[in-house]
Amino acid sequence: MSVPIAKGRIQSTLRQFLDNEASGGIVLMAIAVIAVIIANSPFAKAYFHLLHVAIGPLSLQHWINDGLMSLFFLLVGLEIKREILDGQLSSWSRRILPGAAAAGGMLFPALFYTYFNLGNAAAIRGWAIPTATDIAFALGVISLFGNRVPASLKIFLAALAIIDDLGAVIVIALFYTADLNFIALAAATLVVGNLVILNCMRVKILWPYLALGALLWVLVYASGIHATLAGVILALTIPLKSTPGAPEASHAESPLHKLEHRLHKPVAFMIIPIFGLANAGVSFSGVSASVFLDHLTLGIALGLFLGKLVGVLGTVALLVKLKLADLPAKAGWGQMTGVALLCGIGFTMSLFIGLLAFDDPTLQDRVKIGILAGSIASGVMGSALLATFKRYP
């Protein structure tokens, strides 16, 4: 992910990052469509049956959502750590605009959802579903416009989505954790302690981290905390710098950069598409118009479409008005509005939170319909707006 560049400074290869995420997003769009088609085809029964086939202690769907997705969360954690310590979020001046916009983009969707579902004790548990922006989908869409969108806005969207992922991880840890097994949690804490020791000793070989990470996954799963968070915890203990006092250019060979580079393509082109194929399928058989007007469905759809727009654009406008930040270079308010709309594309993390929030298949289907409706509306409207702007030379 990162290479030495001018003046010996290490930065993320932003173009490679955006290209990987954008290409993965395009693949994910196709997979989501395929999943919906299968769920409404003669193969639907086999599709849903296969997801519930037991493989050892877990079903196939659980292995995908709890196991494979741990690698996605590991990559998210690596990206967050690198960007904060050595990338686009390495200073407060770089963090303030995307950070504040991400916070506003989480708050207002939650408020929209809560407004529609305040009187429903069962539905209110899903308040966090529309708060997440899908980085792969959003960057996949924005990549289709090439130089109609200035690079600064693509950087802004990538940074916002990374901070948004961090917020989603914190929300899952705080609000979607089952009853705790304190013995397993204590054992997991010991494993984390050993990972920290490896970090402090500047151990550069990856396999000790990964071996302890596998044990950590088992213990976190047993503790009642969602197992995927083990991936984030593991990421935060992997060293960013290769050796103490080494030139900054040598950090490209650090364990963090190596692992991030190795994970990017498998996560973007295999793990996330598998997750999408397993979870995006929703059957519209017997679904009436009333389902689209259900408060849960509306709360998610409007939370993504309007909540993200109000939260992201409103926060940026406030910071610019107060002269606490400037618009990204070469970007106008129309383009910022288009990008704010694209932030309403919620898929991977939104689906993930929805599955944690509700066990009822009926409610899960409404979650999927709300996510698809809000994401499609955000993507179409954002795309239509961005398509009206001139290309940059």
ABEGO torsion letter per residue (X at the ends): XBBBBBGGBBBBBAAAAAAAAAAAAAAAAAAAAAAAAAAABAAAAAAAAAAABBBEABBAAAAAAAAAAAAAAAAAAAAAAAAAAABAAABAAAAAAAAAAAAAAAAAAAAAAAAAAAABAAAAAAAAAAABBBAAAAAAAAAAAEAABBAAAAAAAAAAAAAAAAAAAAAAAAAABBBBBAAAAAAAAAAAAAAAAAAAAGBABAAAAAAAAAAAAAAAAAAGBBAAAAAAAAAAABBABABBGBBAAAAAABAAAAAAAAAAAAAAAAAAAAAAAAAABBBABGBBAAAAABAAAAAAAAAAAAAAAAAAAAAAAAAAAAGABBBBBGBBAAAAAAAAAAAABBBAAAAAAAAAABABAAAAAAAAAAAAAAAAAAAAAAAAAAAABBBBX
